[in-house]
């Protein structure tokens, strides 16, 4: 998304990204609800603001990226990964299977499988998410939320040599992220 389109996000979204909206929400609600504890208001503010910000950001991203831009940007992410990560030293790559407007992770998954790098992808099990090793994309099937998930049973956990690639709608310079809101990451 180019910076001009990013600047069209509402002040609410940018306030959320900067965490300032919590303070404003709490201050306004303390005046009106003196019997409600600030911590509870903070939790309510977090939920309301995150849901609003996520919906608005997702809409802006989906509206602003053409198919060509998505393909180009996904390819650049793959190339940057190859340029910066020493994949030969990685014990396992933990990666999401792309969905909707997310970066296309198929080239990364294919590359790793083709080059003997262990690949783990997530599957939602009730209210938690586990990662499972796949050896081929044929071991994926449509699962929770319509996202491809592994049908294998080999759960794996990251170690100090793992590389984890995490999905998100927006990331800031410090590595903070806004995802789809499921709370799994």
LUMLO-863357 format. One record per atom (N, C-alpha, C): residue in three letters; x, y, z. Coordinates in steps of 0.05 Angstrom, whole numbers, plus 32768, in hexadecimal, padded with zeros to 4 digits. Atoms other than C-alpha are relative to their C-alpha. Last residue first. Example, Ala and Ser with C-alpha at 12.3 -4.5 7.8 and 13.67 -1.06 7.14 Angstrom:
2
SER7FF07FE87FFF/SER81117FEB808F/SER7FF18016800E/ALA80127FE88000/ALA80F67FA6809C/ALA801280188000/
//
This chain:
185
UNK7FE47FFA8001/UNK7FF77ED0815C/UNK800780128018/UNK7FF080188000/UNK7FB47EAE8168/UNK801E80058000/UNK7FF080027FE8/UNK7F8F7EEC817E/UNK80127FE78001/UNK8006801A7FF4/UNK7F597EE58149/UNK80107FFB801A/UNK800E7FFE7FE7/UNK7F5D7F2F8139/UNK7FF87FE6800E/UNK801C80018006/UNK7F717F3080F0/UNK7FEF80008019/UNK800880178010/UNK7FB67F488101/UNK7FE280017FFA/UNK801D80037FFD/UNK7FD17F8B811A/UNK7FF97FE97FED/UNK801180078016/UNK801B7F8A8125/UNK7FE380018007/UNK801B80047FF6/UNK80547FA5814F/UNK7FEE7FFA7FE8/UNK8008801C8002/UNK80997F9A8130/UNK7FE47FFA800B/UNK7FF8800F7FE8/UNK80B77FDB8148/UNK7FF87FE37FFF/UNK7FE280028000/UNK80B47FFB8103/UNK800A7FEF8017/UNK7FF17FE77FFE/UNK80697FEE80FF/UNK801E7FFA8002/UNK7FE980027FEE/UNK80447FB380E2/UNK800C801C8003/UNK7FEE7FE97FFE/UNK7FFF7FB480C3/UNK80167FF98014/UNK800B7FEB8012/UNK7FCE7F7E80AB/UNK801380187FFF/UNK800A7FE87FF3/UNK7FF67F4580C9/UNK7FF580137FEB/UNK80127FEF8010/UNK80117F0080BA/UNK7FF980198010/UNK80197FFB7FF4/UNK804F7EE480DE/UNK7FEE80117FEE/UNK800B7FEB8011/UNK808D7EC580C1/UNK7FE280028007/UNK801D7FFE7FFE/UNK80B27E9D80F6/UNK7FF780187FEF/UNK80077FE7800C/UNK80F97E8480E8/UNK7FE280018000/UNK80187FFE8011/UNK81107E4D8116/UNK7FFD801C7FF5/UNK7FF87FFF801C/UNK81587E45812E/UNK7FE880027FED/UNK7FF07FE88004/UNK81497E558178/UNK800A80037FE3/UNK7FE780007FF0/UNK81117E238179/UNK801080187FF8/UNK7FE87FF28009/UNK80C97E278160/UNK80187FFC8014/UNK7FFD7FE77FF2/UNK80967DF28173/UNK801A800D7FF7/UNK7FE47FF87FFC/UNK807E7DB98147/UNK8000801B800E/UNK7FFE7FE57FF4/UNK803D7D928143/UNK801E80068004/UNK7FE67FFC7FF3/UNK803F7D568114/UNK8002801D8009/UNK800280017FE3/UNK7FF67D438107/UNK801A8006800F/UNK7FED80127FF2/UNK7FEF7D5480BD/UNK7FFD8002801E/UNK800F80177FF8/UNK7FB07D73809E/UNK80127FEC800F/UNK7FF4801A8003/UNK7FD17DB7809B/UNK7FED7FE98009/UNK7FF3800A7FE8/UNK7FA57DF48093/UNK800C7FE47FFB/UNK7FF3801A8003/UNK7F8C7E1D8057/UNK80107FF9801A/UNK7FE37FFE8005/UNK7F627E57806F/UNK800B7FE37FFD/UNK7FFB8003801C/UNK7F167E56806A/UNK801D80017FF7/UNK80027FE6800D/UNK7F0E7E7380B0/UNK80057FFF7FE2/UNK800D7FE97FF2/UNK7F237E3180CE/UNK800280197FF0/UNK800780047FE4/UNK7F387DFB809C/UNK7FF18018800B/UNK800F7FE97FF6/UNK7F417DF28051/UNK7FF77FFB801C/UNK801D80028006/UNK7F747DBB8046/UNK7FF28018800C/UNK80117FE97FF7/UNK7FC07DB98044/UNK7FE37FFC7FF7/UNK800780057FE4/UNK7FEB7D7A8040/UNK7FF08017800C/UNK801780128000/UNK7FEB7D817FF4/UNK7FF77FF8801C/UNK80197FF17FFE/UNK80187DBC8000/UNK7FE77FEF7FFE/UNK800B7FFA801B/UNK80517D8C800D/UNK7FE680108004/UNK7FEB80088013/UNK807D7D788048/UNK7FF980077FE3/UNK800A800A801A/UNK80537D9A807D/UNK80177FFA7FEE/UNK7FED80038016/UNK80667DA280C6/UNK7FF17FF67FE7/UNK7FFC801B8009/UNK802E7DB980F4/UNK801380007FE9/UNK7FF38002801A/UNK80277DF9811C/UNK80077FE37FFA/UNK7FE7800F8000/UNK7FF47E018153/UNK800C7FFF7FE4/UNK7FF480068019/UNK7FBD7E34815E/UNK801A7FF18003/UNK7FE37FFE8002/UNK7F907E3B8199/UNK80097FF97FE4/UNK7FF87FE47FFA/UNK7F467E4981A7/UNK801E80037FFF/UNK80107FF37FEB/UNK7F2C7E0A8185/UNK8008801D8004/UNK800C80167FF1/UNK7F657DEC815E/UNK7FF0800C8017/UNK800F7FF87FE9/UNK7F7C7E1E8129/UNK7FF27FE8800C/UNK801C800A8001/UNK7FB07E0380FA/UNK7FF38008801A/UNK801380027FE9/UNK7FF17E2680EC/UNK7FE67FF37FF9/UNK80167FED8004/UNK80297E1780BA/UNK7FEB7FFC8016/UNK801680047FED/UNK806D7DF680C5/UNK7FEB80167FFB/UNK80157FEC8001/UNK80A17DEE808E/UNK7FEA7FF98014/UNK801880087FF2/UNK80E37DC88095/UNK7FEC80178000/UNK80037FF07FE7/UNK81167DE08062/UNK7FE57FF8800C/UNK7FFC80107FE8/UNK81277DAA802E/UNK7FFF800F801B/UNK7FE47FFF7FF7/UNK81317DD97FF4/UNK80057FF2801B/UNK7FEE80098016/UNK80F17DCA7FCE/UNK801D7FFF8009/UNK8005801D8004/UNK80C87DCF800F/UNK80147FF57FEB/UNK7FF6800F7FE8/UNK80E87E128020/UNK7FFC7FE27FFC/UNK7FE37FFF8000/UNK80DE7E2E7FDA/UNK800B7FEF8017/UNK7FF580118015/UNK80967E177FD6/UNK801F7FFF8001/UNK8005801B7FF8/UNK80857E368019/UNK800B7FEC7FEC/UNK7FEE80067FE9/UNK80A67E778007/UNK7FFD7FE38008/UNK7FE480038009/UNK80857E797FC2/UNK80137FF98016/UNK7FFC80198010/UNK80407E697FE1/UNK801D7FFE7FF6/UNK7FEA800F7FF4/UNK80447EA18015/UNK80077FE67FF1/UNK8001801C8009/UNK801B7ED27FED/UNK80187FF1800A/UNK7FE980078011/UNK80197F118018/UNK7FFD7FE37FF8/UNK7FE580047FF5/UNK7FD57F198038/UNK80157FFB7FEA/UNK7FEE7FEC800B/UNK7F987F358014/UNK801D7FFD800A/UNK800B7FE68008/UNK7F6D7EF8801D/UNK801580127FF5/UNK801D7FFF8000/UNK7F947EBE803D/UNK7FF8801D7FF9/UNK800D7FE78007/UNK7FDD7EA9803A/UNK7FE27FFE7FFC/UNK80098004801C/UNK7FF37E6A805D/UNK7FEF80187FF9/UNK801D80018005/UNK80187E81809B/UNK7FFB7FF97FE3/UNK800B7FED8013/UNK80617E7080A6/UNK7FE27FFC7FFE/UNK801C7FFF7FF8/UNK808D7E4E80D9/UNK7FF380167FF0/UNK800D7FE68005/UNK80CF7E3F80B6/UNK7FE27FFD8008/UNK801B8002800A/UNK80F67E0680D6/UNK7FF5801C7FFB/UNK8009801B7FFA/UNK813E7DF880EA/UNK7FE47FFB7FF5/UNK801B80017FF3/UNK81577E3680C6/UNK7FF87FE38005/UNK7FFD80037FE3/UNK81A27E3880B8/UNK7FE67FFE800F/UNK7FF2801A7FFB/UNK819B7E2B806D/UNK80047FFB801D/UNK801380167FFC/UNK81667E62806C/UNK800E7FE58004/UNK7FEF80178007/UNK81997E988078/UNK7FF07FE78004/UNK800080177FED/UNK81667ECF8077/UNK80127FEB7FF6/UNK7FF97FF97FE4/UNK81737F138056/UNK80027FE88013/UNK7FE97FEF7FFD/UNK81747F09800B/UNK800A8003801C/UNK7FE9800F800A/UNK81447ECD8008/UNK801A80108003/UNK7FFB80177FEE/UNK81137EF18035/UNK80197FF17FF7/UNK7FF37FF57FE8/UNK811A7F30800C/UNK80067FEB8014/UNK7FE47FFA8007/UNK810A7F097FCD/UNK8010800B8018/UNK7FF180198004/UNK80CC7EEB7FED/UNK801D80057FF9/UNK7FFC800B7FE5/UNK80B57F2F8006/UNK800F7FE67FFE/UNK7FEB7FF17FF3/UNK80C17F4C7FC1/UNK80057FF5801C/UNK7FE78009800C/UNK80977F157FA0/UNK8018800E800E/UNK7FFB801B7FF5/UNK805E7F247FD0/UNK801A7FF57FF6/UNK7FF77FFD7FE4/UNK80647F6E7FBF/UNK80057FE5800D/UNK7FE67FF37FFF/UNK80617F617F74/UNK800B8001801D/UNK7FED8014800B/UNK80277F2F7F78/UNK801D800C8003/UNK7FFE80157FEC/UNK80007F5F7FA6/UNK80147FEB7FF6/UNK7FF07FF67FE9/UNK800F7F9A7F78/UNK80047FEA8015/UNK7FE57FFD8009/UNK7FF77F737F3A/UNK801280098017/UNK7FF5801B8001/UNK7FB77F5E7F5E/UNK801E80007FF8/UNK8009800E8017/UNK7FAA7FA77F6E/UNK800C7FE48001/UNK7FED8011800F/UNK7FB47FBD7FB5/UNK7FF37FF37FE8/UNK7FE97FF2800B/UNK7F8D7FF97FCF/UNK80137FEF7FF0/UNK80077FEC8014/UNK7F487FDE7FDC/UNK8018800B7FF1/UNK800D800E8016/UNK7F607F9F8000/UNK7FF780127FE9/UNK7FEC8011800E/UNK7F917FC78029/UNK7FF37FF27FE8/UNK7FEE7FEE800F/UNK7F5D7FFD803B/UNK80157FF07FF0/UNK800E7FF48016/UNK7F297FC9804E/UNK801280117FEF/UNK800580168013/UNK7F5A7FA28079/UNK7FF2800B7FE7/UNK7FE78005800E/UNK7F707FE3809B/UNK7FFD7FEA7FEB/UNK7FF97FEA8011/UNK7F297FF780AB/UNK80197FFB7FF0/UNK80137FFF8016/UNK7F147FB380C5/UNK800780167FED/UNK7FFC80178012/UNK7F527FAC80EF/UNK7FEE80017FE8/UNK7FE87FFC800F/UNK7F4C7FF3810B/UNK80057FE97FED/UNK80047FEA8014/UNK7F047FEA811F/UNK801880047FEF/UNK8013800A8014/UNK7F117FA78140/UNK7FFB80157FEB/UNK7FF380138011/UNK7F4F7FC18163/UNK7FED7FF67FEA/UNK7FEE7FF28012/UNK7F2C7FFF817C/UNK800E7FEC7FED/UNK800F7FEF8013/UNK7EF17FDA819A/UNK8013800C7FEB/UNK801180118011/UNK7F1A7FA281BA/UNK7FF280117FEA/UNK7FEF80108011/UNK7F507FD081D5/UNK7FEF7FF07FED/UNK7FF57FEF8015/UNK7F1E800281EF/UNK80117FF07FED/UNK80167FFA8012/UNK7EF87FCC8215/UNK800A80117FE9/UNK80068019800E/UNK7F397FB28234/UNK7FEA80057FEB/UNK7FE980058013/UNK7F4F7FF98246/UNK7FFA7FE77FF0/UNK80037FEE8017/UNK7F0A80068264/UNK80167FFC7FEB/UNK8016800B800F/UNK7F117FC98290/UNK7FFB80117FE7/UNK7FF68018800D/UNK7F567FE182A7/UNK7FEA7FF37FEE/UNK7FF17FF98018/UNK7F3A802782B5/UNK800A7FE77FF1/UNK7FE37FFF7FFC/UNK7F07800A82E6/UNK800E80067FE6/UNK7FF380158010/UNK7EBE801B82D9/UNK801E80048004/UNK800080197FF1/UNK7E9980428311/UNK800E7FE97FF1/UNK7FED7FFF7FE9/UNK7EAB808682F6/UNK80027FE6800F/UNK800480197FF2/UNK7E89807782B4/UNK80137FFE8018/UNK801C80098002/UNK7E7E80B8828E/UNK7FFA7FE78011/UNK80127FEA7FF9/UNK7EBE80DC82A3/UNK7FE37FF68000/UNK7FFE7FFC7FE3/UNK7EE5809B82A3/UNK7FEE80178009/UNK801280127FF2/UNK7ECB808D825D/UNK80028002801E/UNK801C7FF98006/UNK7EEA80CA823D/UNK7FED7FEE8010/UNK80067FE67FF4/UNK7F2E80BF8260/UNK7FE280077FFC/UNK800280047FE3/UNK7F2E8074824F/UNK7FF9801B800D/UNK801880107FFA/UNK7F1F80808205/UNK7FFC7FFE801F/UNK80177FEF8005/UNK7F5380B78200/UNK7FE77FF28007/UNK80007FEB7FEC/UNK7F89808D8222/UNK7FE780127FFC/UNK8006800C7FE6/UNK7F7A805181F8/UNK7FFC80168015/UNK801D80027FFD/UNK7F79807B81B9/UNK7FF77FF4801A/UNK800A7FE87FF3/UNK7FC2808E81C0/UNK7FE27FFE8006/UNK800980067FE5/UNK7FDB804781B1/UNK7FF38018800F/UNK7FEF7FF27FED/UNK800080618174/UNK7FF87FFC801D/UNK7FE480098005/UNK7FE2802D8146/UNK8013800D8013/UNK7FFC801B7FF6/UNK7F9F803A8166/UNK801D7FF77FFD/UNK7FFF7FFE7FE3/UNK7FA58084815A/UNK80047FE5800C/UNK7FE47FF77FF9/UNK7FB780768111/UNK80028003801E/UNK7FED80158006/UNK7F77804D8109/UNK801C80088009/UNK800580157FED/UNK7F4B8080812D/UNK80157FE97FFC/UNK7FF07FFA7FE7/UNK7F6B80B88104/UNK7FFC7FEA8015/UNK800C7FED7FEE/UNK7F4D809680C6/UNK801380058018/UNK800C800E7FE9/UNK7F7880748092/UNK7FF680158014/UNK801D7FFC8000/UNK7F8180A18055/UNK7FF37FF08017/UNK80077FE77FF2/UNK7FCC80A88064/UNK7FE280058000/UNK7FFF80067FE3/UNK7FD6805F8050/UNK7FF780198010/UNK8018800F7FF9/UNK7FBE8070800A/UNK80007FFA801E/UNK80177FEF8004/UNK7FF280A68003/UNK7FE67FF28007/UNK80037FEE7FE9/UNK802780798022/UNK7FE880137FFD/UNK7FEE7FE98000/UNK801F80437FEE/UNK7FF980138016/UNK80117FE98000/UNK800080008000/UNK801280188000/
//
